[in-house]
Every structure is written in structure tokens, then in C-alpha cells.
């Protein structure tokens, strides 16, 4: 739920500012999320396949991974969007100061 809220907030910021300003974030996000997924794969033991309870455990673990991924992706997008907006604002202030001089 929290990841969905962060993702929604990030999407609103991105659509307000324009998607072209944020295209450079895609490779960074893919690298970070791929690293997180590899970490989860390496640290979680694989349950036996014949046990129905183990299959349920796998489904629960997959849904937990999806929730964590949504949380991290939303949080990362919000942080990067806000820092980009801050940087754009600072550049605009500098350009206006340069034109006044």
C-alpha cells in the first residue's frame, strides 16, 4: 500500500514536469531493482516443490517481494523526482540572476 502511494505521488510529479526530464532514471532504477532482486534470491532458501504448504510459502514470498519492489521503486522515484525539481529550480534562479546582471 505504501509503495503504491509512493508510486502514485512519483507519477504525479513526473507527469506534471514531463516524462522526458526523467528518462535518465530508467537505467538507474533497473540497476537498483535488479540488485535488490538478486539479493532476495540469494538470501531466501528454496522450499521443496512437492509440499503444497511450500508452494503457498513461495506465493507469499513472491507477493512480499513485489510489495518491497513497489515500495523501493516508489520511494526512489519520489526522491529522484524531488531532487530533480530542486535542481531545475536552482538552475532557473541562476539563469534569472545572470540575465539581471
N, C-alpha and C positions, 0 to 999 in steps of 0.2 A: 504494500500500500504506500509506504514511504517512497519507494523507488518510483512508483507511478506518479506520485505528486511531484517529485523532483524532475522526472522526465517531462511532465506537463509544463512545469514552470520553465524549464530549459527550452522547450519547443516554442512557448510564447515569446520568450526573449529572442530566439533565433528568427522567428517569423517577423517580429517587429523590426529587427535590424537588417534582415535579408540573409538568405542562406549562403550567398556567395562569400560573405565575410567569414564563414565558419567552415568552409570546405577543407581547410588545412587541418582541422581537428580529427577528421575521419581516420587517417593512418595512426595518429597518436592513440585514439580510443581503441582501435583494433589491436594495437600492440599491448596496451594495458589490459584489456579484457582477455586477450589470448593468454597472457601471462597468468592472470588470475585463474583462468580455467585450467591451465596446466597444473597450477599449484593444487587446486582442488582434486584433480585426477590423481596426482602423485600422493596426496596425503590421505585419501579415502580408500579403505580396503574394499575389495570386490567381494560381495556376498556370493554364496553358491547359487547357481541358476535353478536348481530343481525345487528349491523351497519357495512356496507361494508367499510366505512372510518376507523372505529376502527380496522377492520381486516388488512387494509393496514398499519395502525399505528403499529400493532403488528409485521408485517413483517419487517417494517423499524426498529423497536426496536430490533428485533432478529438479523438483519444484523449489527446493531450498536454494539450489544453485541459480535457478532463474531469478528468484527473488533477490539474491545477493547481486547478481549481474545487473538487474534493473536499478537497484539502489546505487551501486557504484557508477553506472552509466549516467543516471540522472544527476547524481552529485557532481560527477566530473563535468558534465555539460553545463550545469549551473555555474560552477566555479570558473570554468574557462570562458563562458559567455559573459559573466560579470567582469572578469579581468580584461576581456577584450573591449567591452563597453567602456571601462575605466580608461584603458589605453587610448581608445578613439577620442574620448572626451579631452584627455590631456593633449593629444596632438592637435585637436581643434583649438584649444586655448592657446597653444604655442603659435599656431598659424595666425590667429587673430592678433596676438601680441606683435608678431613680426610684421603684419600689414599695417598696424597702427604706428609703428616706429618710422 
